[in-house]
Amino acid sequence: MTSLNVLVVDDNPTNRLLPGLFLSPLGHRVSECDSADQALAWLANHPCDLVLLDISMPLVSGLELCQQLRRQASLKHLKIIAYTAHAVPHEVQLLRDAGFDQVLIKPIRSQDLFEAIQI
């Protein structure tokens, strides 16, 4: 399997840690950002295959960031997975309609994450 460049964007340091614990041992490169602005700057300078994106962040929400990323032609290939503690079925569909490829509910389990990124 090809290793992925993964960016985890979450304002909570603990929530940024868990995906890396699951993915790094499998050879994936995991980077972290704590805000939408930091993520945009990181993405402008680094290759990325997958973004795990928290929905509830201060200033710019994960939903808003996803929409910004989807408007950038250079990032059309990017797989974006919502990473949220609050999502009922109706909200999950809204997130998918907004441009997310998948939705994971926190706390995530390794198997759910592996299925979402298809490894």
N, C-alpha and C positions, 0 to 999 in steps of 0.2 A: 504494500500500500504506500502511496505517496504521502509524505509528511505535509501537513498543512501549516500555514502561517495564520494563527488565530489571534484576534484582538478581543479582549474582554473589557467591556465598558460598563462600569458600575461605580456609583459614588461611595459604596460601602466596601472597605478593604477586604472584609471577610468573604463577601460574595464574589470578589474578583479572584480570590485564592482557590476556591474549590474547582473550577473548570481546569485550571492548570495542574492541579493534583491528579485529575483524571487523564488529561491529555498528554502532558509532558512525558510520562513514562512510555508512551506509545510512539515517541519520536516527533510529536508535533511541537512547533515553536509557539509559545503562548506569551503574548505581551498584554499589558494592562494599562488602561486609562481611567481616570476618575470623573471625566466630564465630556460632554459633546465637543467642546472646543479643543480639548486635548486630543480627542479621537480624530477630529478632522485634521489637525496638524500632523499627527502620527501617520494617518493614512496617506497624506500628501507626500510622505518621504519613505514609506516602507511598503513592500509587497504584502498583500493580504488576501486570503482565500475565504475567510469566515469571520464574521463579527457576532459575538454574543453580546446583546445589547439590553441593558436594564431599561425598563419603561419609565419608572418613577425616579427621575433625577432632577435636581434643582436647575433653574435657569432654562436649559433646553432639555425637553423630555426625550426619551428614547424614540418615541413615535415621531417627533419632529426631526430628530437626527436621521432616522431611517428614510424619511421622505427626502431630506437633503441629499443623502447618499444615492438614492434611486434616481435623482435628477442629474447626477454626474455621469456622463458617458464613459469615463475612464473606470468607473466602478460598477458597471452593469453586471459583470461576472460575479460580483461579491455575493456570497450567501450570507443572509442576515437572519439571525435567530433571536426572537424576543426572549427575554430572561426576566420573568416577573413573578412576584408573590401574589398578585391580584389579577385573576382572569377567570371570568365565568364564560361559558360557551359563546355567548353573544360577543363578549369582548375579544375572545380568540379570533372570531371571524373578522371583527373590525381591524385587528392587528394584521391579519393576513391580507385584507383588502388594502391596507395602507402600505404594503410592500414587504412584509416579513415573510420569509420562506417557511419558518416553523415557529412554534411558541412552546417554550419550556416553563413549567411552573416551579418556583423555588419552594423548598430546597430541592435542587435537582439531584437525580440519581445518575450514577455513571451510565447505566444501561439506556436511560432516556436520552442522555446527551449523545451517546454513541449512535443510537437510532436516528436522532435528529440530523447528525452530520454524516450518517451512513457509513460507519466504519465497523 
